[in-house]
Amino acid sequence: MTNMLRNKNKVRKREKEDMKTEVYALSQSISMSAHKARRVLDQIRGRSYQETLMILELMSYRACYPIFKVIYSAAANAKHNMGLNEEYLVIIKATVDEGTTVKKLKPRARGRSYPIKRPTCHITIVLKNISLYEESVVENSIGMGQKINPLGFRLGTIQGHHSLWFAQPKNYSKGLQEDQKIRECIKNYVQKNMRISSGVEGIARIEIQKRIDLIQIIIHMGFPKLLVEGKPRRIEELQMNVQKELNYVNRKLNITITRITKPYGHPNILAEFIAGQLRNRVSFRKAIKKAIELTEQADTKGIQVQIAGRIDGKEIARVEWIREGRVPLQTIRAKIDYCSYRVRTIYRVLGIKIWIFVDEE
């Protein structure tokens, strides 16, 4: 009996936790048949909030607009009432029920009319906030196979951590979310203040070192002049923005920018270049071949580029990849840089993965 009560209490706790992270919106008596609304809901169920908005804007069905308003209302409830971030919202439930049938008279010429019936429906949308761990599980469950990250595979041998700090186990998740907020704030500031419109931020990586009273941030950029030129106090403005975002009072913040000699030898900068080409509707093969030419100038030993999704707007998603040179993924002494990047196009979201074989130790 005691075990049964414990299991029931655990289930109730899980249900309460789910209620804290779930938000719903209901729209009743929409003048539309349930079949037409269900045809659209089947396309967005299980997708993220931002991806759903893009799909509804591109679809030509009449049911898209009322569904768009319901989803937007649910996201507004999540943001204003519960303080959730829209980027982590996922549609876990989208249902439509048949409503009452409205009887009307269709007027015709010479004072005539005939009765008609207009069906109605009720639409329910449930959004859920997924954590950092759940989001990574969703992303990794999309692809086939169990492949390990090349950077994590080489930690402790030839690869180091990008964040260096110590924390108690109960405070570890807070420190991890703090690092993500710092990186997002820096990337958003760089996007707004870059002097070119090519879409390449030029950030290879961001290293964070935390001490008791000091947070040291090192930004490795390929094109730092594009950010600093014309406004030398931009680093101070960046520090003020990060401090406002994270409400630092008792801890100092120090940001330094280091220049990379060969920027196109880093996968993050290369992925941003390919993403900019894909947004401009350049053929993916031309974009990949141009990226490979740029890496050859950086004296790399090998590169592999992979693009997945609805490439060139095709109906069926597929995976395309091109390899040039050697890319020994199973050799631990081989120094390999890796990144995964998402790009939003007018068709849908595409995924870019890049492996670069730098050197062998």
Contacts in CASP RR format, 6 or more apart in sequence:
PFRMAT RR
TARGET T0000
AUTHOR 0000-0000-0000
METHOD contacts of the structure
MODEL  1
MTNMLRNKNKVRKREKEDMKTEVYALSQSISMSAHKARRVLDQIRGRSYQ
ETLMILELMSYRACYPIFKVIYSAAANAKHNMGLNEEYLVIIKATVDEGT
TVKKLKPRARGRSYPIKRPTCHITIVLKNISLYEESVVENSIGMGQKINP
LGFRLGTIQGHHSLWFAQPKNYSKGLQEDQKIRECIKNYVQKNMRISSGV
EGIARIEIQKRIDLIQIIIHMGFPKLLVEGKPRRIEELQMNVQKELNYVN
RKLNITITRITKPYGHPNILAEFIAGQLRNRVSFRKAIKKAIELTEQADT
KGIQVQIAGRIDGKEIARVEWIREGRVPLQTIRAKIDYCSYRVRTIYRVL
GIKIWIFVDEE
18 128 0 8 1.000
20 82 0 8 1.000
21 84 0 8 1.000
21 128 0 8 1.000
21 129 0 8 1.000
21 130 0 8 1.000
22 92 0 8 1.000
22 126 0 8 1.000
22 127 0 8 1.000
22 128 0 8 1.000
22 129 0 8 1.000
23 74 0 8 1.000
23 75 0 8 1.000
23 77 0 8 1.000
23 78 0 8 1.000
23 81 0 8 1.000
23 82 0 8 1.000
23 84 0 8 1.000
23 89 0 8 1.000
23 126 0 8 1.000
23 127 0 8 1.000
23 128 0 8 1.000
23 129 0 8 1.000
24 74 0 8 1.000
24 93 0 8 1.000
24 124 0 8 1.000
24 125 0 8 1.000
24 126 0 8 1.000
24 127 0 8 1.000
25 70 0 8 1.000
25 71 0 8 1.000
25 73 0 8 1.000
25 74 0 8 1.000
25 77 0 8 1.000
25 124 0 8 1.000
25 125 0 8 1.000
26 70 0 8 1.000
26 122 0 8 1.000
26 123 0 8 1.000
26 124 0 8 1.000
26 125 0 8 1.000
27 66 0 8 1.000
27 69 0 8 1.000
27 70 0 8 1.000
27 73 0 8 1.000
27 122 0 8 1.000
27 123 0 8 1.000
28 122 0 8 1.000
29 99 0 8 1.000
29 100 0 8 1.000
29 120 0 8 1.000
29 122 0 8 1.000
30 37 0 8 1.000
30 66 0 8 1.000
30 120 0 8 1.000
30 121 0 8 1.000
30 122 0 8 1.000
30 123 0 8 1.000
31 102 0 8 1.000
31 118 0 8 1.000
31 120 0 8 1.000
32 62 0 8 1.000
32 63 0 8 1.000
32 66 0 8 1.000
32 119 0 8 1.000
32 120 0 8 1.000
32 121 0 8 1.000
33 119 0 8 1.000
33 121 0 8 1.000
34 96 0 8 1.000
34 97 0 8 1.000
34 98 0 8 1.000
34 99 0 8 1.000
34 119 0 8 1.000
34 121 0 8 1.000
36 61 0 8 1.000
36 62 0 8 1.000
36 63 0 8 1.000
37 63 0 8 1.000
37 66 0 8 1.000
37 67 0 8 1.000
37 96 0 8 1.000
37 121 0 8 1.000
37 123 0 8 1.000
38 96 0 8 1.000
39 61 0 8 1.000
39 63 0 8 1.000
40 56 0 8 1.000
40 59 0 8 1.000
40 61 0 8 1.000
40 63 0 8 1.000
40 64 0 8 1.000
40 67 0 8 1.000
41 67 0 8 1.000
41 94 0 8 1.000
41 95 0 8 1.000
41 96 0 8 1.000
41 123 0 8 1.000
43 55 0 8 1.000
43 59 0 8 1.000
44 52 0 8 1.000
44 55 0 8 1.000
44 56 0 8 1.000
44 67 0 8 1.000
44 71 0 8 1.000
44 91 0 8 1.000
44 94 0 8 1.000
45 91 0 8 1.000
45 93 0 8 1.000
45 94 0 8 1.000
46 90 0 8 1.000
46 91 0 8 1.000
46 92 0 8 1.000
46 94 0 8 1.000
47 55 0 8 1.000
47 90 0 8 1.000
47 91 0 8 1.000
48 87 0 8 1.000
48 89 0 8 1.000
48 90 0 8 1.000
48 91 0 8 1.000
49 71 0 8 1.000
49 75 0 8 1.000
49 86 0 8 1.000
49 87 0 8 1.000
49 89 0 8 1.000
49 90 0 8 1.000
49 91 0 8 1.000
49 127 0 8 1.000
50 86 0 8 1.000
50 87 0 8 1.000
50 344 0 8 1.000
51 348 0 8 1.000
51 349 0 8 1.000
52 71 0 8 1.000
52 91 0 8 1.000
53 68 0 8 1.000
53 71 0 8 1.000
53 72 0 8 1.000
54 344 0 8 1.000
54 348 0 8 1.000
54 349 0 8 1.000
55 348 0 8 1.000
56 64 0 8 1.000
56 67 0 8 1.000
56 68 0 8 1.000
56 71 0 8 1.000
57 64 0 8 1.000
57 68 0 8 1.000
58 346 0 8 1.000
58 347 0 8 1.000
66 123 0 8 1.000
67 123 0 8 1.000
67 125 0 8 1.000
70 123 0 8 1.000
70 125 0 8 1.000
71 91 0 8 1.000
71 125 0 8 1.000
71 127 0 8 1.000
74 125 0 8 1.000
74 126 0 8 1.000
74 127 0 8 1.000
75 86 0 8 1.000
75 89 0 8 1.000
75 127 0 8 1.000
78 84 0 8 1.000
78 86 0 8 1.000
78 89 0 8 1.000
78 127 0 8 1.000
78 129 0 8 1.000
79 85 0 8 1.000
79 86 0 8 1.000
82 129 0 8 1.000
84 129 0 8 1.000
85 129 0 8 1.000
88 129 0 8 1.000
88 130 0 8 1.000
88 131 0 8 1.000
88 135 0 8 1.000
89 127 0 8 1.000
89 128 0 8 1.000
89 129 0 8 1.000
89 130 0 8 1.000
90 127 0 8 1.000
90 128 0 8 1.000
90 130 0 8 1.000
90 138 0 8 1.000
91 125 0 8 1.000
91 126 0 8 1.000
91 127 0 8 1.000
92 126 0 8 1.000
92 127 0 8 1.000
92 128 0 8 1.000
93 124 0 8 1.000
93 125 0 8 1.000
93 126 0 8 1.000
94 123 0 8 1.000
94 124 0 8 1.000
94 125 0 8 1.000
94 126 0 8 1.000
95 123 0 8 1.000
95 124 0 8 1.000
96 121 0 8 1.000
96 122 0 8 1.000
96 123 0 8 1.000
96 124 0 8 1.000
97 121 0 8 1.000
97 122 0 8 1.000
97 124 0 8 1.000
98 119 0 8 1.000
98 120 0 8 1.000
98 121 0 8 1.000
98 122 0 8 1.000
99 119 0 8 1.000
99 120 0 8 1.000
99 121 0 8 1.000
99 122 0 8 1.000
100 120 0 8 1.000
101 117 0 8 1.000
101 118 0 8 1.000
101 119 0 8 1.000
101 120 0 8 1.000
102 117 0 8 1.000
102 118 0 8 1.000
102 119 0 8 1.000
102 120 0 8 1.000
103 115 0 8 1.000
103 116 0 8 1.000
103 117 0 8 1.000
103 118 0 8 1.000
104 115 0 8 1.000
104 116 0 8 1.000
104 117 0 8 1.000
104 118 0 8 1.000
105 113 0 8 1.000
105 114 0 8 1.000
105 115 0 8 1.000
105 116 0 8 1.000
106 113 0 8 1.000
106 114 0 8 1.000
106 115 0 8 1.000
106 116 0 8 1.000
107 113 0 8 1.000
108 114 0 8 1.000
130 138 0 8 1.000
132 173 0 8 1.000
132 176 0 8 1.000
132 177 0 8 1.000
132 180 0 8 1.000
149 338 0 8 1.000
150 329 0 8 1.000
150 336 0 8 1.000
150 337 0 8 1.000
150 338 0 8 1.000
150 355 0 8 1.000
151 159 0 8 1.000
151 337 0 8 1.000
151 338 0 8 1.000
152 159 0 8 1.000
153 332 0 8 1.000
154 332 0 8 1.000
154 335 0 8 1.000
154 336 0 8 1.000
155 161 0 8 1.000
157 332 0 8 1.000
157 333 0 8 1.000
158 332 0 8 1.000
158 333 0 8 1.000
158 335 0 8 1.000
158 361 0 8 1.000
159 335 0 8 1.000
162 205 0 8 1.000
162 206 0 8 1.000
162 207 0 8 1.000
162 208 0 8 1.000
163 179 0 8 1.000
163 207 0 8 1.000
163 208 0 8 1.000
163 209 0 8 1.000
163 210 0 8 1.000
164 207 0 8 1.000
164 208 0 8 1.000
164 209 0 8 1.000
164 210 0 8 1.000
165 175 0 8 1.000
165 208 0 8 1.000
165 209 0 8 1.000
165 210 0 8 1.000
165 211 0 8 1.000
167 174 0 8 1.000
167 175 0 8 1.000
178 246 0 8 1.000
179 208 0 8 1.000
181 245 0 8 1.000
181 246 0 8 1.000
182 206 0 8 1.000
182 208 0 8 1.000
182 217 0 8 1.000
182 242 0 8 1.000
182 245 0 8 1.000
182 246 0 8 1.000
183 206 0 8 1.000
185 241 0 8 1.000
185 242 0 8 1.000
185 245 0 8 1.000
185 246 0 8 1.000
186 203 0 8 1.000
186 206 0 8 1.000
186 217 0 8 1.000
186 219 0 8 1.000
186 238 0 8 1.000
186 242 0 8 1.000
187 201 0 8 1.000
187 203 0 8 1.000
189 237 0 8 1.000
189 238 0 8 1.000
189 241 0 8 1.000
190 201 0 8 1.000
190 202 0 8 1.000
190 203 0 8 1.000
190 227 0 8 1.000
191 199 0 8 1.000
191 201 0 8 1.000
193 227 0 8 1.000
193 231 0 8 1.000
193 234 0 8 1.000
194 201 0 8 1.000
194 226 0 8 1.000
194 227 0 8 1.000
195 226 0 8 1.000
195 227 0 8 1.000
195 229 0 8 1.000
196 226 0 8 1.000
198 273 0 8 1.000
198 276 0 8 1.000
199 272 0 8 1.000
199 275 0 8 1.000
199 276 0 8 1.000
200 223 0 8 1.000
200 269 0 8 1.000
200 272 0 8 1.000
200 273 0 8 1.000
200 276 0 8 1.000
201 269 0 8 1.000
201 272 0 8 1.000
202 221 0 8 1.000
202 222 0 8 1.000
202 223 0 8 1.000
202 263 0 8 1.000
202 268 0 8 1.000
202 269 0 8 1.000
202 272 0 8 1.000
203 219 0 8 1.000
203 220 0 8 1.000
203 221 0 8 1.000
203 222 0 8 1.000
203 268 0 8 1.000
203 269 0 8 1.000
204 220 0 8 1.000
204 221 0 8 1.000
204 222 0 8 1.000
204 260 0 8 1.000
204 263 0 8 1.000
204 266 0 8 1.000
204 268 0 8 1.000
204 269 0 8 1.000
205 220 0 8 1.000
205 266 0 8 1.000
205 268 0 8 1.000
206 217 0 8 1.000
206 218 0 8 1.000
206 219 0 8 1.000
206 220 0 8 1.000
207 217 0 8 1.000
207 218 0 8 1.000
207 220 0 8 1.000
208 215 0 8 1.000
208 216 0 8 1.000
208 217 0 8 1.000
209 215 0 8 1.000
209 216 0 8 1.000
209 217 0 8 1.000
209 218 0 8 1.000
210 216 0 8 1.000
213 250 0 8 1.000
213 251 0 8 1.000
213 252 0 8 1.000
214 251 0 8 1.000
214 252 0 8 1.000
214 253 0 8 1.000
214 254 0 8 1.000
215 248 0 8 1.000
215 251 0 8 1.000
215 252 0 8 1.000
215 253 0 8 1.000
215 254 0 8 1.000
216 254 0 8 1.000
216 256 0 8 1.000
217 242 0 8 1.000
217 253 0 8 1.000
217 254 0 8 1.000
217 255 0 8 1.000
217 256 0 8 1.000
218 256 0 8 1.000
218 257 0 8 1.000
218 258 0 8 1.000
219 255 0 8 1.000
219 256 0 8 1.000
219 257 0 8 1.000
219 258 0 8 1.000
220 258 0 8 1.000
220 260 0 8 1.000
221 227 0 8 1.000
221 257 0 8 1.000
221 258 0 8 1.000
221 259 0 8 1.000
221 260 0 8 1.000
221 263 0 8 1.000
222 259 0 8 1.000
222 260 0 8 1.000
222 263 0 8 1.000
222 266 0 8 1.000
222 269 0 8 1.000
223 263 0 8 1.000
224 257 0 8 1.000
224 258 0 8 1.000
224 259 0 8 1.000
227 234 0 8 1.000
227 257 0 8 1.000
228 234 0 8 1.000
228 235 0 8 1.000
228 257 0 8 1.000
235 255 0 8 1.000
235 257 0 8 1.000
238 255 0 8 1.000
239 253 0 8 1.000
239 254 0 8 1.000
239 255 0 8 1.000
242 248 0 8 1.000
242 253 0 8 1.000
242 255 0 8 1.000
243 253 0 8 1.000
260 266 0 8 1.000
262 297 0 8 1.000
262 298 0 8 1.000
262 299 0 8 1.000
263 269 0 8 1.000
263 298 0 8 1.000
264 270 0 8 1.000
264 273 0 8 1.000
264 291 0 8 1.000
264 294 0 8 1.000
264 295 0 8 1.000
264 297 0 8 1.000
264 298 0 8 1.000
265 294 0 8 1.000
265 295 0 8 1.000
265 298 0 8 1.000
265 300 0 8 1.000
265 337 0 8 1.000
265 356 0 8 1.000
265 358 0 8 1.000
266 337 0 8 1.000
266 356 0 8 1.000
267 337 0 8 1.000
267 338 0 8 1.000
267 339 0 8 1.000
267 354 0 8 1.000
267 355 0 8 1.000
267 356 0 8 1.000
268 339 0 8 1.000
268 341 0 8 1.000
270 291 0 8 1.000
270 294 0 8 1.000
270 295 0 8 1.000
270 305 0 8 1.000
270 354 0 8 1.000
270 356 0 8 1.000
271 339 0 8 1.000
271 341 0 8 1.000
271 352 0 8 1.000
271 354 0 8 1.000
272 341 0 8 1.000
273 287 0 8 1.000
273 290 0 8 1.000
273 291 0 8 1.000
273 294 0 8 1.000
274 287 0 8 1.000
274 288 0 8 1.000
274 291 0 8 1.000
274 305 0 8 1.000
274 307 0 8 1.000
274 341 0 8 1.000
274 343 0 8 1.000
274 352 0 8 1.000
275 341 0 8 1.000
275 343 0 8 1.000
275 352 0 8 1.000
276 343 0 8 1.000
277 286 0 8 1.000
277 287 0 8 1.000
277 290 0 8 1.000
278 284 0 8 1.000
278 287 0 8 1.000
278 307 0 8 1.000
278 343 0 8 1.000
278 345 0 8 1.000
278 350 0 8 1.000
279 343 0 8 1.000
279 344 0 8 1.000
279 345 0 8 1.000
283 312 0 8 1.000
284 307 0 8 1.000
284 311 0 8 1.000
284 312 0 8 1.000
284 320 0 8 1.000
285 320 0 8 1.000
285 322 0 8 1.000
288 305 0 8 1.000
288 307 0 8 1.000
288 322 0 8 1.000
289 322 0 8 1.000
291 303 0 8 1.000
291 305 0 8 1.000
292 303 0 8 1.000
292 305 0 8 1.000
292 322 0 8 1.000
292 324 0 8 1.000
295 302 0 8 1.000
295 303 0 8 1.000
295 324 0 8 1.000
295 356 0 8 1.000
296 324 0 8 1.000
300 356 0 8 1.000
300 357 0 8 1.000
300 358 0 8 1.000
301 325 0 8 1.000
301 326 0 8 1.000
301 357 0 8 1.000
301 358 0 8 1.000
301 359 0 8 1.000
301 360 0 8 1.000
302 323 0 8 1.000
302 324 0 8 1.000
302 325 0 8 1.000
302 326 0 8 1.000
302 327 0 8 1.000
302 356 0 8 1.000
302 357 0 8 1.000
303 323 0 8 1.000
303 324 0 8 1.000
303 325 0 8 1.000
303 327 0 8 1.000
303 354 0 8 1.000
303 355 0 8 1.000
303 356 0 8 1.000
303 357 0 8 1.000
304 321 0 8 1.000
304 322 0 8 1.000
304 323 0 8 1.000
304 324 0 8 1.000
304 327 0 8 1.000
304 354 0 8 1.000
304 355 0 8 1.000
305 321 0 8 1.000
305 322 0 8 1.000
305 323 0 8 1.000
305 352 0 8 1.000
305 353 0 8 1.000
305 354 0 8 1.000
306 319 0 8 1.000
306 320 0 8 1.000
306 321 0 8 1.000
306 352 0 8 1.000
306 353 0 8 1.000
306 354 0 8 1.000
307 319 0 8 1.000
307 320 0 8 1.000
307 321 0 8 1.000
307 350 0 8 1.000
307 351 0 8 1.000
307 352 0 8 1.000
308 317 0 8 1.000
308 318 0 8 1.000
308 319 0 8 1.000
308 320 0 8 1.000
308 350 0 8 1.000
308 351 0 8 1.000
308 353 0 8 1.000
309 317 0 8 1.000
309 318 0 8 1.000
309 319 0 8 1.000
309 348 0 8 1.000
309 349 0 8 1.000
309 350 0 8 1.000
309 351 0 8 1.000
310 316 0 8 1.000
310 317 0 8 1.000
310 347 0 8 1.000
310 348 0 8 1.000
310 350 0 8 1.000
311 317 0 8 1.000
311 318 0 8 1.000
311 320 0 8 1.000
311 350 0 8 1.000
312 347 0 8 1.000
313 345 0 8 1.000
313 347 0 8 1.000
313 348 0 8 1.000
325 357 0 8 1.000
326 357 0 8 1.000
327 336 0 8 1.000
327 355 0 8 1.000
327 357 0 8 1.000
328 334 0 8 1.000
328 336 0 8 1.000
328 357 0 8 1.000
328 360 0 8 1.000
329 336 0 8 1.000
329 355 0 8 1.000
331 360 0 8 1.000
333 360 0 8 1.000
333 361 0 8 1.000
334 357 0 8 1.000
334 359 0 8 1.000
334 360 0 8 1.000
334 361 0 8 1.000
335 357 0 8 1.000
335 358 0 8 1.000
335 359 0 8 1.000
335 360 0 8 1.000
335 361 0 8 1.000
336 355 0 8 1.000
336 356 0 8 1.000
336 357 0 8 1.000
336 358 0 8 1.000
337 354 0 8 1.000
337 355 0 8 1.000
337 356 0 8 1.000
337 358 0 8 1.000
338 353 0 8 1.000
338 354 0 8 1.000
338 355 0 8 1.000
338 356 0 8 1.000
339 353 0 8 1.000
339 354 0 8 1.000
340 351 0 8 1.000
340 352 0 8 1.000
340 353 0 8 1.000
341 351 0 8 1.000
341 352 0 8 1.000
341 353 0 8 1.000
341 354 0 8 1.000
342 349 0 8 1.000
342 350 0 8 1.000
342 351 0 8 1.000
342 352 0 8 1.000
343 349 0 8 1.000
343 350 0 8 1.000
343 351 0 8 1.000
343 352 0 8 1.000
END
